[in-house]
Amino acid sequence: MADLITVDDPDDPRLRDYTGLTDVELRRRREPAEGLFIAEGEKVIRRAKDAGYEMRSMLLSAKWVDVMRDVIDELPAPVYAVSPDLAERVTGYHVHRGALASMQRKPLPTADELLATHRRVVVMEAVNDHTNIGAIFRSAAALGMDAVLLSPDCADPLYRRSVKVSMGAVFSVPYARLESWPKGLEGVREAGFSLLALTPDEKAKSLDEVAPHRMDRVALMLGAEGDGLSTQALVAADEWVRIPMAHGVDSLNVGAAAAVAFYAVATGRPQN
């Protein structure tokens, strides 16, 4: 059973995992280096726990202690009960959901390990907006994509905002980082995957025409919001694919485009 500890000092060193959560650059550096990430809200905390992540501690406002009682009773990690005001002073923002947990990261699999066991893979290049990362993972989980590969400069899927937007889907879709870009794409092709680059370019074929749901192994490449895939990534692709647009709209937000494309790639999609 976890210890329930009331804390009234925002400088208490036991709360260090939760300090400065709004300082994006600090957290980007610190969390991977220290092997931790922050889960926010009851559902996300439970999903992280169920996915096998070890809990370091929880930070709860008083009204959430009873709600999380079963988790508190099950785990040995300390639980810090604080007032909403103190939580805000520690974290730097009003913790609307009233519950935070510091979780221990797991070692990531290698890209080769994921490619050996999956058939529908997302490949992201330089997607560094945490909201987009979270949205893409949520769609990937919901629409049957098996795994995600990240270029070296993609944002951290376990950053608090990404985890929150994904509603914990980052815990259910395995991911790995490619060691180099775009050279890492060679290994994806060698594993038997067709590299499909999603782009609004007029030279691209429509997803319906390419019919990726009929392909054996598909790696769908997505670029960052605005910039899209780099020239190097487009050159490395086997095929350029696009979502047909109407009413003069040239493209969708990368999160929305990913969801549409994932549906087209999914093996369960009805065949024409």
DRENVOKOL-170584 format. One record per residue (C-alpha): x, y, z. Coordinates in Angstrom, 1 decimal, decimal comma, padded with zeros to 4 digits, m for minus. Example, Ala and Ser with C-alpha at 12.3 -4.5 7.8 and 13.67 -1.06 7.14 Angstrom:
BEGIN
<atom px="012,3" py="m004,5" pz="007,8"/>
<atom px="013,7" py="m001,1" pz="007,1"/>
***
This chain:
BEGIN
<atom px="000,0" py="000,0" pz="000,0"/>
<atom px="001,3" py="003,5" pz="m000,9"/>
<atom px="002,0" py="006,0" pz="001,7"/>
<atom px="m000,4" py="009,0" pz="001,7"/>
<atom px="001,7" py="012,1" pz="002,5"/>
<atom px="000,3" py="015,6" pz="003,0"/>
<atom px="002,6" py="018,2" pz="001,7"/>
<atom px="002,3" py="022,0" pz="002,3"/>
<atom px="005,6" py="023,3" pz="001,1"/>
<atom px="006,0" py="023,9" pz="m002,7"/>
<atom px="009,8" py="023,6" pz="m002,3"/>
<atom px="009,6" py="020,1" pz="m000,8"/>
<atom px="012,3" py="018,1" pz="m002,7"/>
<atom px="009,9" py="015,1" pz="m002,9"/>
<atom px="007,8" py="017,1" pz="m005,4"/>
<atom px="010,8" py="017,6" pz="m007,7"/>
<atom px="009,3" py="015,4" pz="m010,5"/>
<atom px="006,4" py="017,9" pz="m010,8"/>
<atom px="008,2" py="021,2" pz="m010,8"/>
<atom px="008,0" py="023,5" pz="m013,8"/>
<atom px="005,7" py="021,4" pz="m015,9"/>
<atom px="005,0" py="024,5" pz="m018,2"/>
<atom px="008,7" py="025,0" pz="m019,0"/>
<atom px="008,7" py="023,0" pz="m022,2"/>
<atom px="012,4" py="023,2" pz="m022,9"/>
<atom px="013,3" py="022,2" pz="m019,4"/>
<atom px="011,0" py="019,2" pz="m019,4"/>
<atom px="012,1" py="018,1" pz="m022,9"/>
<atom px="015,7" py="017,9" pz="m021,6"/>
<atom px="015,0" py="016,6" pz="m018,1"/>
<atom px="012,3" py="013,9" pz="m018,5"/>
<atom px="014,1" py="011,6" pz="m020,9"/>
<atom px="017,4" py="012,2" pz="m019,1"/>
<atom px="015,9" py="011,2" pz="m015,8"/>
<atom px="013,8" py="008,4" pz="m017,3"/>
<atom px="010,4" py="009,8" pz="m016,3"/>
<atom px="007,2" py="011,2" pz="m017,8"/>
<atom px="004,1" py="012,8" pz="m016,3"/>
<atom px="000,6" py="011,3" pz="m016,7"/>
<atom px="m002,3" py="013,7" pz="m016,1"/>
<atom px="m005,8" py="012,8" pz="m015,2"/>
<atom px="m007,4" py="009,7" pz="m013,8"/>
<atom px="m008,0" py="007,8" pz="m017,1"/>
<atom px="m004,5" py="008,5" pz="m018,4"/>
<atom px="m002,9" py="007,5" pz="m015,1"/>
<atom px="m004,8" py="004,2" pz="m015,1"/>
<atom px="m003,9" py="003,5" pz="m018,7"/>
<atom px="m000,2" py="004,1" pz="m018,0"/>
<atom px="m000,4" py="001,7" pz="m015,0"/>
<atom px="m002,3" py="m000,9" pz="m017,0"/>
<atom px="000,3" py="m000,6" pz="m019,8"/>
<atom px="003,0" py="m001,7" pz="m017,3"/>
<atom px="004,7" py="001,6" pz="m016,6"/>
<atom px="006,1" py="001,8" pz="m013,1"/>
<atom px="004,8" py="004,6" pz="m010,9"/>
<atom px="007,3" py="006,8" pz="m009,1"/>
<atom px="004,7" py="008,9" pz="m007,2"/>
<atom px="001,3" py="010,6" pz="m007,5"/>
<atom px="000,4" py="014,2" pz="m006,8"/>
<atom px="m003,3" py="014,5" pz="m005,9"/>
<atom px="m005,6" py="017,2" pz="m004,7"/>
<atom px="m007,7" py="016,1" pz="m001,7"/>
<atom px="m010,9" py="015,3" pz="m003,6"/>
<atom px="m009,1" py="012,8" pz="m005,9"/>
<atom px="m007,7" py="010,7" pz="m003,1"/>
<atom px="m010,9" py="008,6" pz="m002,8"/>
<atom px="m011,3" py="008,4" pz="m006,6"/>
<atom px="m007,8" py="006,9" pz="m006,9"/>
<atom px="m008,0" py="004,8" pz="m003,7"/>
<atom px="m007,7" py="001,5" pz="m005,5"/>
<atom px="m004,6" py="002,6" pz="m007,3"/>
<atom px="m003,1" py="004,0" pz="m004,0"/>
<atom px="m003,8" py="000,7" pz="m002,2"/>
<atom px="m002,3" py="m001,4" pz="m005,0"/>
<atom px="001,0" py="000,4" pz="m005,6"/>
<atom px="003,9" py="001,0" pz="m003,3"/>
<atom px="004,8" py="004,5" pz="m004,7"/>
<atom px="004,3" py="007,5" pz="m002,4"/>
<atom px="001,2" py="009,7" pz="m002,9"/>
<atom px="001,4" py="013,4" pz="m002,1"/>
<atom px="m001,8" py="015,0" pz="m001,1"/>
<atom px="m001,7" py="018,8" pz="m001,8"/>
<atom px="m004,1" py="021,7" pz="m002,1"/>
<atom px="m005,0" py="023,0" pz="m005,6"/>
<atom px="m003,1" py="026,2" pz="m004,8"/>
<atom px="000,1" py="024,3" pz="m003,9"/>
<atom px="m000,2" py="022,1" pz="m006,9"/>
<atom px="m000,4" py="025,2" pz="m009,1"/>
<atom px="002,7" py="026,7" pz="m007,4"/>
<atom px="004,7" py="023,5" pz="m008,0"/>
<atom px="003,6" py="022,7" pz="m011,5"/>
<atom px="003,2" py="026,3" pz="m012,9"/>
<atom px="m000,4" py="025,9" pz="m014,0"/>
<atom px="m003,9" py="025,0" pz="m012,6"/>
<atom px="m004,1" py="021,2" pz="m012,5"/>
<atom px="m007,7" py="021,0" pz="m013,8"/>
<atom px="m007,9" py="017,2" pz="m013,5"/>
<atom px="m006,5" py="017,2" pz="m010,0"/>
<atom px="m004,3" py="014,1" pz="m010,4"/>
<atom px="m000,8" py="013,8" pz="m011,7"/>
<atom px="001,6" py="010,8" pz="m011,7"/>
<atom px="005,3" py="010,5" pz="m012,3"/>
<atom px="005,9" py="007,4" pz="m014,3"/>
<atom px="009,1" py="005,5" pz="m015,1"/>
<atom px="009,9" py="005,2" pz="m018,8"/>
<atom px="010,6" py="001,8" pz="m020,4"/>
<atom px="013,5" py="001,1" pz="m022,8"/>
<atom px="012,3" py="001,7" pz="m026,4"/>
<atom px="012,3" py="m001,2" pz="m028,9"/>
<atom px="014,5" py="m000,8" pz="m031,9"/>
<atom px="013,0" py="000,0" pz="m035,3"/>
<atom px="014,1" py="m003,4" pz="m036,6"/>
<atom px="012,2" py="m005,1" pz="m033,8"/>
<atom px="009,0" py="m003,3" pz="m034,7"/>
<atom px="009,4" py="m003,8" pz="m038,4"/>
<atom px="009,9" py="m007,6" pz="m037,9"/>
<atom px="006,5" py="m008,1" pz="m036,2"/>
<atom px="004,1" py="m005,5" pz="m037,7"/>
<atom px="002,5" py="m004,7" pz="m041,1"/>
<atom px="001,0" py="m001,2" pz="m040,8"/>
<atom px="003,5" py="001,4" pz="m039,6"/>
<atom px="003,4" py="005,2" pz="m039,3"/>
<atom px="006,6" py="007,1" pz="m040,0"/>
<atom px="006,8" py="010,7" pz="m038,8"/>
<atom px="009,4" py="013,2" pz="m039,9"/>
<atom px="010,1" py="016,3" pz="m037,8"/>
<atom px="006,6" py="016,3" pz="m036,2"/>
<atom px="007,6" py="018,5" pz="m033,2"/>
<atom px="004,2" py="019,8" pz="m032,1"/>
<atom px="003,1" py="017,8" pz="m029,0"/>
<atom px="m000,6" py="018,2" pz="m029,8"/>
<atom px="m000,1" py="016,7" pz="m033,2"/>
<atom px="002,0" py="013,9" pz="m031,9"/>
<atom px="m000,8" py="013,0" pz="m029,4"/>
<atom px="m003,6" py="013,2" pz="m032,0"/>
<atom px="m001,7" py="011,0" pz="m034,5"/>
<atom px="m001,0" py="008,4" pz="m031,8"/>
<atom px="m004,7" py="008,4" pz="m030,8"/>
<atom px="m005,8" py="007,9" pz="m034,4"/>
<atom px="m003,1" py="005,2" pz="m035,0"/>
<atom px="m004,5" py="003,3" pz="m032,0"/>
<atom px="m008,1" py="003,7" pz="m033,0"/>
<atom px="m007,7" py="002,9" pz="m036,7"/>
<atom px="m005,5" py="m000,1" pz="m036,5"/>
<atom px="m002,0" py="001,0" pz="m037,2"/>
<atom px="000,5" py="m001,3" pz="m035,6"/>
<atom px="003,5" py="000,8" pz="m034,7"/>
<atom px="005,1" py="004,3" pz="m035,1"/>
<atom px="008,6" py="005,2" pz="m036,2"/>
<atom px="010,0" py="008,6" pz="m035,4"/>
<atom px="012,7" py="010,6" pz="m037,1"/>
<atom px="015,4" py="011,7" pz="m034,7"/>
<atom px="014,0" py="015,2" pz="m034,5"/>
<atom px="010,4" py="014,3" pz="m033,7"/>
<atom px="008,8" py="015,5" pz="m030,4"/>
<atom px="008,6" py="013,2" pz="m027,4"/>
<atom px="005,4" py="011,1" pz="m027,4"/>
<atom px="005,6" py="010,9" pz="m023,6"/>
<atom px="005,7" py="014,6" pz="m023,0"/>
<atom px="002,7" py="015,5" pz="m020,9"/>
<atom px="000,7" py="017,3" pz="m023,6"/>
<atom px="001,2" py="014,5" pz="m026,1"/>
<atom px="000,1" py="011,9" pz="m023,5"/>
<atom px="m003,0" py="014,0" pz="m022,6"/>
<atom px="m004,1" py="014,7" pz="m026,2"/>
<atom px="m003,7" py="011,0" pz="m027,0"/>
<atom px="m005,8" py="010,0" pz="m024,0"/>
<atom px="m003,1" py="007,4" pz="m023,2"/>
<atom px="m003,0" py="005,9" pz="m026,7"/>
<atom px="000,8" py="006,5" pz="m026,7"/>
<atom px="000,9" py="003,6" pz="m024,2"/>
<atom px="m000,8" py="001,2" pz="m026,5"/>
<atom px="001,0" py="001,8" pz="m029,8"/>
<atom px="004,6" py="000,7" pz="m029,8"/>
<atom px="007,1" py="003,2" pz="m031,2"/>
<atom px="010,8" py="003,5" pz="m031,9"/>
<atom px="013,2" py="006,2" pz="m033,1"/>
<atom px="015,1" py="005,8" pz="m036,3"/>
<atom px="018,8" py="006,4" pz="m035,7"/>
<atom px="019,3" py="008,5" pz="m038,9"/>
<atom px="017,2" py="010,3" pz="m041,4"/>
<atom px="016,4" py="009,7" pz="m044,2"/>
<atom px="018,9" py="006,9" pz="m044,3"/>
<atom px="016,9" py="005,0" pz="m041,7"/>
<atom px="014,1" py="004,6" pz="m044,3"/>
<atom px="016,4" py="002,1" pz="m046,2"/>
<atom px="015,9" py="m000,4" pz="m043,3"/>
<atom px="012,1" py="000,1" pz="m043,5"/>
<atom px="012,1" py="m000,8" pz="m047,2"/>
<atom px="014,5" py="m003,7" pz="m046,6"/>
<atom px="012,0" py="m005,1" pz="m044,1"/>
<atom px="009,5" py="m005,4" pz="m047,0"/>
<atom px="007,5" py="m002,2" pz="m046,5"/>
<atom px="006,2" py="000,0" pz="m049,3"/>
<atom px="007,0" py="003,6" pz="m048,4"/>
<atom px="004,0" py="005,8" pz="m049,0"/>
<atom px="004,6" py="009,6" pz="m048,6"/>
<atom px="001,4" py="011,5" pz="m047,7"/>
<atom px="001,5" py="014,9" pz="m049,6"/>
<atom px="m001,0" py="017,3" pz="m051,1"/>
<atom px="001,2" py="017,6" pz="m054,2"/>
<atom px="m000,8" py="017,3" pz="m057,4"/>
<atom px="001,6" py="014,7" pz="m058,7"/>
<atom px="000,6" py="012,3" pz="m055,9"/>
<atom px="m001,9" py="009,5" pz="m056,6"/>
<atom px="m005,1" py="009,4" pz="m054,5"/>
<atom px="m005,2" py="006,9" pz="m051,7"/>
<atom px="m008,1" py="005,1" pz="m053,4"/>
<atom px="m006,1" py="004,7" pz="m056,6"/>
<atom px="m003,1" py="003,3" pz="m054,7"/>
<atom px="m005,3" py="001,1" pz="m052,5"/>
<atom px="m002,8" py="000,6" pz="m049,6"/>
<atom px="m005,2" py="m001,7" pz="m047,8"/>
<atom px="m004,4" py="m004,3" pz="m050,4"/>
<atom px="m000,6" py="m004,1" pz="m049,8"/>
<atom px="001,2" py="m006,6" pz="m047,6"/>
<atom px="003,3" py="m004,1" pz="m045,6"/>
<atom px="002,8" py="m000,4" pz="m045,6"/>
<atom px="004,8" py="002,4" pz="m044,0"/>
<atom px="002,9" py="005,7" pz="m044,2"/>
<atom px="005,1" py="008,7" pz="m044,0"/>
<atom px="003,8" py="012,0" pz="m042,4"/>
<atom px="005,6" py="015,3" pz="m042,3"/>
<atom px="005,3" py="018,3" pz="m039,9"/>
<atom px="002,4" py="020,7" pz="m039,9"/>
<atom px="003,0" py="023,3" pz="m042,6"/>
<atom px="006,3" py="022,1" pz="m044,0"/>
<atom px="005,2" py="018,6" pz="m044,8"/>
<atom px="007,7" py="015,9" pz="m045,8"/>
<atom px="011,2" py="017,1" pz="m046,7"/>
<atom px="012,5" py="016,7" pz="m050,3"/>
<atom px="014,8" py="014,0" pz="m049,1"/>
<atom px="011,9" py="012,0" pz="m047,6"/>
<atom px="009,8" py="012,4" pz="m050,7"/>
<atom px="012,7" py="011,2" pz="m052,9"/>
<atom px="013,1" py="008,2" pz="m050,6"/>
<atom px="009,4" py="007,2" pz="m050,9"/>
<atom px="008,2" py="004,4" pz="m053,2"/>
<atom px="004,9" py="006,3" pz="m053,9"/>
<atom px="003,4" py="009,7" pz="m053,2"/>
<atom px="m000,2" py="009,5" pz="m052,0"/>
<atom px="m002,8" py="012,2" pz="m051,3"/>
<atom px="m006,2" py="012,7" pz="m049,9"/>
<atom px="m008,6" py="014,2" pz="m052,6"/>
<atom px="m009,7" py="017,7" pz="m051,5"/>
<atom px="m012,9" py="019,6" pz="m052,3"/>
<atom px="m014,2" py="023,2" pz="m052,2"/>
<atom px="m010,7" py="024,6" pz="m052,9"/>
<atom px="m009,2" py="023,3" pz="m049,7"/>
<atom px="m005,6" py="022,4" pz="m050,3"/>
<atom px="m004,8" py="020,2" pz="m047,3"/>
<atom px="m005,8" py="019,1" pz="m043,8"/>
<atom px="m004,1" py="019,5" pz="m040,4"/>
<atom px="m001,6" py="016,7" pz="m040,1"/>
<atom px="m003,6" py="015,1" pz="m037,3"/>
<atom px="m006,8" py="015,0" pz="m039,4"/>
<atom px="m005,0" py="013,9" pz="m042,5"/>
<atom px="m003,4" py="011,1" pz="m040,5"/>
<atom px="m006,7" py="009,8" pz="m039,4"/>
<atom px="m008,1" py="009,7" pz="m043,0"/>
<atom px="m005,0" py="008,0" pz="m044,3"/>
<atom px="m004,9" py="005,5" pz="m041,5"/>
<atom px="m008,4" py="004,4" pz="m042,4"/>
<atom px="m007,3" py="003,9" pz="m046,0"/>
<atom px="m004,3" py="001,9" pz="m045,0"/>
<atom px="m006,0" py="m000,3" pz="m042,4"/>
<atom px="m006,3" py="m004,0" pz="m043,5"/>
<atom px="m009,9" py="m004,1" pz="m042,2"/>
<atom px="m011,2" py="m001,6" pz="m044,7"/>
<atom px="m013,8" py="m003,0" pz="m047,0"/>
<atom px="m012,4" py="m003,8" pz="m050,4"/>
<atom px="m013,8" py="m002,4" pz="m053,6"/>
***
